[in-house]
Amino acid sequence: MGSCTKTPKQITALIATARRQHPQSAWLDAAHFLACLELAGFVANTVVCNVAISCCVVSTAWAQAVSAFEHIWEGSAEADTISFNSVSNACCGKLRWERGFWQIVRMRFIAVLPSVVSYNTLVNACAGTALWHMAAALLNAVEMSSLECDSVSHNSAIKACEKDSQWARALGAFNDMRQLSLPVNNRGHSGAVSACSKAGRWRHSIDMCTELVLLSLEVAIASCNAAISACARH
Protein backbone atom coordinates (compact mmCIF):
# COMPACT_ATOMS: atom_id res chain seq x y z
CA MET A 1 0.00 0.00 0.00
CA GLY A 2 1.45 3.39 -0.97
CA SER A 3 1.89 6.22 1.46
CA CYS A 4 -0.74 8.27 -0.40
CA THR A 5 -3.45 5.97 0.93
CA LYS A 6 -2.48 6.30 4.58
CA THR A 7 -4.23 8.34 7.25
CA PRO A 8 -2.75 11.40 8.98
CA LYS A 9 -1.98 9.26 12.04
CA GLN A 10 -0.06 6.75 9.93
CA ILE A 11 1.76 9.52 8.09
CA THR A 12 2.79 11.02 11.42
CA ALA A 13 4.36 7.71 12.42
CA LEU A 14 6.18 7.43 9.08
CA ILE A 15 7.63 10.93 9.37
CA ALA A 16 8.74 10.26 12.95
CA THR A 17 10.42 7.04 11.83
CA ALA A 18 12.23 8.86 9.02
CA ARG A 19 13.45 11.48 11.49
CA ARG A 20 14.83 8.80 13.77
CA GLN A 21 16.46 6.64 11.09
CA HIS A 22 18.04 9.27 8.83
CA PRO A 23 17.64 12.73 10.43
CA GLN A 24 19.73 14.69 7.93
CA SER A 25 17.49 13.85 4.98
CA ALA A 26 14.23 13.31 6.85
CA TRP A 27 12.83 16.64 5.61
CA LEU A 28 12.61 15.14 2.11
CA ASP A 29 10.40 12.35 3.42
CA ALA A 30 8.35 14.85 5.42
CA ALA A 31 7.70 16.95 2.31
CA HIS A 32 6.76 13.83 0.34
CA PHE A 33 4.33 12.58 2.98
CA LEU A 34 2.64 15.98 3.35
CA ALA A 35 2.11 16.06 -0.41
CA CYS A 36 0.66 12.56 -0.28
CA LEU A 37 -1.85 13.64 2.36
CA GLU A 38 -3.11 16.38 0.07
CA LEU A 39 -3.37 14.01 -2.89
CA ALA A 40 -5.37 11.58 -0.75
CA GLY A 41 -7.78 14.37 0.20
CA PHE A 42 -6.70 14.56 3.84
CA VAL A 43 -6.03 17.77 5.73
CA ALA A 44 -2.68 17.85 7.49
CA ASN A 45 -3.43 18.37 11.17
CA THR A 46 -1.27 20.19 13.71
CA VAL A 47 0.48 17.05 14.94
CA VAL A 48 1.51 15.93 11.43
CA CYS A 49 2.84 19.38 10.55
CA ASN A 50 4.71 19.74 13.84
CA VAL A 51 6.48 16.42 13.29
CA ALA A 52 7.30 17.47 9.73
CA ILE A 53 8.70 20.79 10.95
CA SER A 54 10.82 18.98 13.55
CA CYS A 55 12.40 16.97 10.73
CA CYS A 56 13.40 20.22 9.05
CA VAL A 57 14.88 21.52 12.31
CA VAL A 58 17.07 18.42 12.65
CA SER A 59 18.09 18.72 9.00
CA THR A 60 18.70 22.49 9.35
CA ALA A 61 16.38 22.96 6.37
CA TRP A 62 14.80 26.26 7.40
CA ALA A 63 13.02 26.93 4.09
CA GLN A 64 11.32 23.55 4.25
CA ALA A 65 10.33 24.19 7.86
CA VAL A 66 8.62 27.41 6.79
CA SER A 67 6.88 25.51 3.98
CA ALA A 68 5.61 22.84 6.37
CA PHE A 69 4.42 25.56 8.73
CA GLU A 70 2.41 27.15 5.94
CA HIS A 71 0.40 23.93 5.75
CA ILE A 72 -0.92 24.88 9.17
CA TRP A 73 -1.18 28.62 8.59
CA GLU A 74 -3.07 28.30 5.30
CA GLY A 75 -5.06 25.20 6.21
CA SER A 76 -7.71 24.41 8.78
CA ALA A 77 -5.31 23.15 11.45
CA GLU A 78 -4.42 25.42 14.35
CA ALA A 79 -0.79 26.36 14.95
CA ASP A 80 0.31 25.93 18.55
CA THR A 81 3.35 27.03 20.53
CA ILE A 82 5.28 23.95 19.40
CA SER A 83 4.61 24.84 15.76
CA PHE A 84 5.92 28.37 16.14
CA ASN A 85 8.90 27.38 18.29
CA SER A 86 9.99 24.68 15.85
CA VAL A 87 9.88 26.85 12.74
CA SER A 88 11.56 29.69 14.63
CA ASN A 89 14.29 27.30 15.76
CA ALA A 90 14.85 26.14 12.19
CA CYS A 91 15.17 29.71 10.93
CA CYS A 92 17.36 30.97 13.75
CA GLY A 93 19.58 27.91 13.49
CA LYS A 94 20.55 29.12 10.00
CA LEU A 95 20.82 32.74 11.20
CA ARG A 96 17.55 33.68 9.54
CA TRP A 97 16.75 35.57 12.72
CA GLU A 98 14.35 38.02 11.06
CA ARG A 99 12.05 35.12 10.15
CA GLY A 100 12.30 33.87 13.71
CA PHE A 101 11.19 37.26 15.03
CA TRP A 102 8.28 37.22 12.63
CA GLN A 103 6.98 34.07 14.32
CA ILE A 104 6.62 35.96 17.61
CA VAL A 105 4.53 38.57 15.79
CA ARG A 106 2.37 35.86 14.28
CA MET A 107 1.86 34.22 17.67
CA ARG A 108 0.58 37.47 19.12
CA PHE A 109 -1.67 37.96 16.10
CA ILE A 110 -3.57 34.70 16.68
CA ALA A 111 -3.35 34.84 20.50
CA VAL A 112 -0.89 31.94 20.90
CA LEU A 113 1.23 32.67 23.96
CA PRO A 114 5.00 32.50 23.46
CA SER A 115 6.92 30.35 25.91
CA VAL A 116 10.36 30.91 27.42
CA VAL A 117 11.64 28.59 24.68
CA SER A 118 10.18 30.97 22.08
CA TYR A 119 12.21 33.86 23.42
CA ASN A 120 15.33 31.81 24.14
CA THR A 121 15.50 30.72 20.52
CA LEU A 122 15.58 34.35 19.42
CA VAL A 123 18.03 35.46 22.11
CA ASN A 124 20.34 32.64 21.05
CA ALA A 125 20.11 33.86 17.45
CA CYS A 126 21.11 37.33 18.67
CA ALA A 127 24.16 35.76 20.29
CA GLY A 128 25.32 34.57 16.90
CA THR A 129 24.81 37.91 15.17
CA ALA A 130 25.94 40.46 17.80
CA LEU A 131 22.40 41.83 18.10
CA TRP A 132 22.86 42.64 21.79
CA HIS A 133 20.23 45.40 21.76
CA MET A 134 17.61 42.95 20.50
CA ALA A 135 18.71 40.36 23.06
CA ALA A 136 18.21 42.96 25.80
CA ALA A 137 14.79 43.88 24.40
CA LEU A 138 13.77 40.23 24.39
CA LEU A 139 14.82 39.78 28.02
CA ASN A 140 12.71 42.81 28.90
CA ALA A 141 9.77 41.35 26.97
CA VAL A 142 10.02 38.15 28.99
CA GLU A 143 10.17 40.06 32.28
CA MET A 144 7.11 42.10 31.30
CA SER A 145 5.13 38.94 30.62
CA SER A 146 4.15 36.24 33.06
CA LEU A 147 7.26 34.25 32.10
CA GLU A 148 10.62 34.13 33.85
CA CYS A 149 14.01 34.28 32.14
CA ASP A 150 16.15 31.22 32.73
CA SER A 151 19.88 30.55 32.49
CA VAL A 152 19.63 29.98 28.73
CA SER A 153 18.14 33.45 28.26
CA HIS A 154 20.88 35.24 30.18
CA ASN A 155 23.81 33.16 28.94
CA SER A 156 22.78 33.83 25.34
CA ALA A 157 22.30 37.54 26.06
CA ILE A 158 25.80 37.70 27.56
CA LYS A 159 27.20 36.09 24.43
CA ALA A 160 25.40 38.65 22.25
CA CYS A 161 26.97 41.47 24.30
CA GLU A 162 30.39 39.85 24.01
CA LYS A 163 30.12 39.81 20.21
CA ASP A 164 29.85 43.61 20.21
CA SER A 165 32.21 44.26 23.17
CA GLN A 166 29.34 45.50 25.35
CA TRP A 167 31.21 44.65 28.55
CA ALA A 168 28.99 46.65 30.94
CA ARG A 169 25.82 45.00 29.68
CA ALA A 170 27.49 41.59 29.73
CA LEU A 171 28.47 42.11 33.38
CA GLY A 172 24.97 43.35 34.12
CA ALA A 173 23.41 40.17 32.73
CA PHE A 174 26.02 38.11 34.58
CA ASN A 175 25.20 39.81 37.90
CA ASP A 176 21.47 39.43 37.25
CA MET A 177 21.99 35.69 36.98
CA ARG A 178 23.77 35.55 40.33
CA GLN A 179 21.01 37.57 42.01
CA LEU A 180 18.43 35.18 40.56
CA SER A 181 20.53 32.14 41.56
CA LEU A 182 20.66 30.99 37.96
CA PRO A 183 23.57 28.77 36.87
CA VAL A 184 26.14 30.45 34.63
CA ASN A 185 27.59 28.04 32.09
CA ASN A 186 30.99 28.25 30.42
CA ARG A 187 29.45 30.00 27.43
CA GLY A 188 28.03 32.80 29.54
CA HIS A 189 31.07 33.18 31.80
CA SER A 190 33.62 33.12 28.98
CA GLY A 191 31.39 35.55 27.07
CA ALA A 192 31.40 38.05 29.95
CA VAL A 193 35.17 37.72 30.46
CA SER A 194 35.78 38.08 26.73
CA ALA A 195 33.56 41.18 26.54
CA CYS A 196 35.64 42.79 29.30
CA SER A 197 38.84 41.72 27.57
CA LYS A 198 37.84 43.24 24.24
CA ALA A 199 37.00 46.51 25.97
CA GLY A 200 40.35 46.54 27.78
CA ARG A 201 38.73 45.92 31.18
CA TRP A 202 41.43 43.50 32.29
CA ARG A 203 40.74 43.93 36.02
CA HIS A 204 37.15 42.80 35.53
CA SER A 205 38.35 39.80 33.54
CA ILE A 206 40.77 38.75 36.28
CA ASP A 207 38.23 39.37 39.07
CA MET A 208 35.63 37.15 37.38
CA CYS A 209 38.07 34.27 36.93
CA THR A 210 39.36 34.67 40.48
CA GLU A 211 35.84 34.60 41.86
CA LEU A 212 35.16 31.24 40.26
CA VAL A 213 38.36 29.81 41.71
CA LEU A 214 37.42 31.03 45.20
CA LEU A 215 34.02 29.38 44.80
CA SER A 216 35.74 26.14 43.74
CA LEU A 217 34.03 26.30 40.38
CA GLU A 218 35.60 25.23 37.10
CA VAL A 219 37.07 28.04 35.01
CA ALA A 220 36.75 27.54 31.27
CA ILE A 221 39.94 27.65 29.22
CA ALA A 222 38.32 30.28 27.01
CA SER A 223 37.80 32.52 30.05
CA CYS A 224 41.43 32.18 31.12
CA ASN A 225 42.66 32.91 27.61
CA ALA A 226 40.48 36.03 27.40
CA ALA A 227 41.74 37.30 30.77
CA ILE A 228 45.38 36.66 29.81
CA SER A 229 44.84 38.43 26.51
CA ALA A 230 43.42 41.47 28.29
CA CYS A 231 46.44 41.63 30.62
CA ALA A 232 48.86 41.24 27.74
CA ARG A 233 47.53 44.42 26.14
CA HIS A 234 48.16 46.44 29.30
C-alpha positions as semicolon CSV with decimal commas, in nm:
position;residue;x (nm);y (nm);z (nm)
1;M;0,000;0,000;0,000
2;G;0,145;0,339;-0,097
3;S;0,189;0,622;0,146
4;C;-0,074;0,827;-0,040
5;T;-0,345;0,597;0,093
6;K;-0,248;0,630;0,458
7;T;-0,423;0,834;0,725
8;P;-0,275;1,140;0,898
9;K;-0,198;0,926;1,204
10;Q;-0,006;0,675;0,993
11;I;0,176;0,952;0,809
12;T;0,279;1,102;1,142
13;A;0,436;0,771;1,242
14;L;0,618;0,743;0,908
15;I;0,763;1,093;0,937
16;A;0,874;1,026;1,295
17;T;1,042;0,704;1,183
18;A;1,223;0,886;0,902
19;R;1,345;1,148;1,149
20;R;1,483;0,880;1,377
21;Q;1,646;0,664;1,109
22;H;1,804;0,927;0,883
23;P;1,764;1,273;1,043
24;Q;1,973;1,469;0,793
25;S;1,749;1,385;0,498
26;A;1,423;1,331;0,685
27;W;1,283;1,664;0,561
28;L;1,261;1,514;0,211
29;D;1,040;1,235;0,342
30;A;0,835;1,485;0,542
31;A;0,770;1,695;0,231
32;H;0,676;1,383;0,034
33;F;0,433;1,258;0,298
34;L;0,264;1,598;0,335
35;A;0,211;1,606;-0,041
36;C;0,066;1,256;-0,028
37;L;-0,185;1,364;0,236
38;E;-0,311;1,638;0,007
39;L;-0,337;1,401;-0,289
40;A;-0,537;1,158;-0,075
41;G;-0,778;1,437;0,020
42;F;-0,670;1,456;0,384
43;V;-0,603;1,777;0,573
44;A;-0,268;1,785;0,749
45;N;-0,343;1,837;1,117
46;T;-0,127;2,019;1,371
47;V;0,048;1,705;1,494
48;V;0,151;1,593;1,143
49;C;0,284;1,938;1,055
50;N;0,471;1,974;1,384
51;V;0,648;1,642;1,329
52;A;0,730;1,747;0,973
53;I;0,870;2,079;1,095
54;S;1,082;1,898;1,355
55;C;1,240;1,697;1,073
56;C;1,340;2,022;0,905
57;V;1,488;2,152;1,231
58;V;1,707;1,842;1,265
59;S;1,809;1,872;0,900
60;T;1,870;2,249;0,935
61;A;1,638;2,296;0,637
62;W;1,480;2,626;0,740
63;A;1,302;2,693;0,409
64;Q;1,132;2,355;0,425
65;A;1,033;2,419;0,786
66;V;0,862;2,741;0,679
67;S;0,688;2,551;0,398
68;A;0,561;2,284;0,637
69;F;0,442;2,556;0,873
70;E;0,241;2,715;0,594
71;H;0,040;2,393;0,575
72;I;-0,092;2,488;0,917
73;W;-0,118;2,862;0,859
74;E;-0,307;2,830;0,530
75;G;-0,506;2,520;0,621
76;S;-0,771;2,441;0,878
77;A;-0,531;2,315;1,145
78;E;-0,442;2,542;1,435
79;A;-0,079;2,636;1,495
80;D;0,031;2,593;1,855
81;T;0,335;2,703;2,053
82;I;0,528;2,395;1,940
83;S;0,461;2,484;1,576
84;F;0,592;2,837;1,614
85;N;0,890;2,738;1,829
86;S;0,999;2,468;1,585
87;V;0,988;2,685;1,274
88;S;1,156;2,969;1,463
89;N;1,429;2,730;1,576
90;A;1,485;2,614;1,219
91;C;1,517;2,971;1,093
92;C;1,736;3,097;1,375
93;G;1,958;2,791;1,349
94;K;2,055;2,912;1,000
95;L;2,082;3,274;1,120
96;R;1,755;3,368;0,954
97;W;1,675;3,557;1,272
98;E;1,435;3,802;1,106
99;R;1,205;3,512;1,015
100;G;1,230;3,387;1,371
101;F;1,119;3,726;1,503
102;W;0,828;3,722;1,263
103;Q;0,698;3,407;1,432
104;I;0,662;3,596;1,761
105;V;0,453;3,857;1,579
106;R;0,237;3,586;1,428
107;M;0,186;3,422;1,767
108;R;0,058;3,747;1,912
109;F;-0,167;3,796;1,610
110;I;-0,357;3,470;1,668
111;A;-0,335;3,484;2,050
112;V;-0,089;3,194;2,090
113;L;0,123;3,267;2,396
114;P;0,500;3,250;2,346
115;S;0,692;3,035;2,591
116;V;1,036;3,091;2,742
117;V;1,164;2,859;2,468
118;S;1,018;3,097;2,208
119;Y;1,221;3,386;2,342
120;N;1,533;3,181;2,414
121;T;1,550;3,072;2,052
122;L;1,558;3,435;1,942
123;V;1,803;3,546;2,211
124;N;2,034;3,264;2,105
125;A;2,011;3,386;1,745
126;C;2,111;3,733;1,867
127;A;2,416;3,576;2,029
128;G;2,532;3,457;1,690
129;T;2,481;3,791;1,517
130;A;2,594;4,046;1,780
131;L;2,240;4,183;1,810
132;W;2,286;4,264;2,179
133;H;2,023;4,540;2,176
134;M;1,761;4,295;2,050
135;A;1,871;4,036;2,306
136;A;1,821;4,296;2,580
137;A;1,479;4,388;2,440
138;L;1,377;4,023;2,439
139;L;1,482;3,978;2,802
140;N;1,271;4,281;2,890
141;A;0,977;4,135;2,697
142;V;1,002;3,815;2,899
143;E;1,017;4,006;3,228
144;M;0,711;4,210;3,130
145;S;0,513;3,894;3,062
146;S;0,415;3,624;3,306
147;L;0,726;3,425;3,210
148;E;1,062;3,413;3,385
149;C;1,401;3,428;3,214
150;D;1,615;3,122;3,273
151;S;1,988;3,055;3,249
152;V;1,963;2,998;2,873
153;S;1,814;3,345;2,826
154;H;2,088;3,524;3,018
155;N;2,381;3,316;2,894
156;S;2,278;3,383;2,534
157;A;2,230;3,754;2,606
158;I;2,580;3,770;2,756
159;K;2,720;3,609;2,443
160;A;2,540;3,865;2,225
161;C;2,697;4,147;2,430
162;E;3,039;3,985;2,401
163;K;3,012;3,981;2,021
164;D;2,985;4,361;2,021
165;S;3,221;4,426;2,317
166;Q;2,934;4,550;2,535
167;W;3,121;4,465;2,855
168;A;2,899;4,665;3,094
169;R;2,582;4,500;2,968
170;A;2,749;4,159;2,973
171;L;2,847;4,211;3,338
172;G;2,497;4,335;3,412
173;A;2,341;4,017;3,273
174;F;2,602;3,811;3,458
175;N;2,520;3,981;3,790
176;D;2,147;3,943;3,725
177;M;2,199;3,569;3,698
178;R;2,377;3,555;4,033
179;Q;2,101;3,757;4,201
180;L;1,843;3,518;4,056
181;S;2,053;3,214;4,156
182;L;2,066;3,099;3,796
183;P;2,357;2,877;3,687
184;V;2,614;3,045;3,463
185;N;2,759;2,804;3,209
186;N;3,099;2,825;3,042
187;R;2,945;3,000;2,743
188;G;2,803;3,280;2,954
189;H;3,107;3,318;3,180
190;S;3,362;3,312;2,898
191;G;3,139;3,555;2,707
192;A;3,140;3,805;2,995
193;V;3,517;3,772;3,046
194;S;3,578;3,808;2,673
195;A;3,356;4,118;2,654
196;C;3,564;4,279;2,930
197;S;3,884;4,172;2,757
198;K;3,784;4,324;2,424
199;A;3,700;4,651;2,597
200;G;4,035;4,654;2,778
201;R;3,873;4,592;3,118
202;W;4,143;4,350;3,229
203;R;4,074;4,393;3,602
204;H;3,715;4,280;3,553
205;S;3,835;3,980;3,354
206;I;4,077;3,875;3,628
207;D;3,823;3,937;3,907
208;M;3,563;3,715;3,738
209;C;3,807;3,427;3,693
210;T;3,936;3,467;4,048
211;E;3,584;3,460;4,186
212;L;3,516;3,124;4,026
213;V;3,836;2,981;4,171
214;L;3,742;3,103;4,520
215;L;3,402;2,938;4,480
216;S;3,574;2,614;4,374
217;L;3,403;2,630;4,038
218;E;3,560;2,523;3,710
219;V;3,707;2,804;3,501
220;A;3,675;2,754;3,127
221;I;3,994;2,765;2,922
222;A;3,832;3,028;2,701
223;S;3,780;3,252;3,005
224;C;4,143;3,218;3,112
225;N;4,266;3,291;2,761
226;A;4,048;3,603;2,740
227;A;4,174;3,730;3,077
228;I;4,538;3,666;2,981
229;S;4,484;3,843;2,651
230;A;4,342;4,147;2,829
231;C;4,644;4,163;3,062
232;A;4,886;4,124;2,774
233;R;4,753;4,442;2,614
234;H;4,816;4,644;2,930
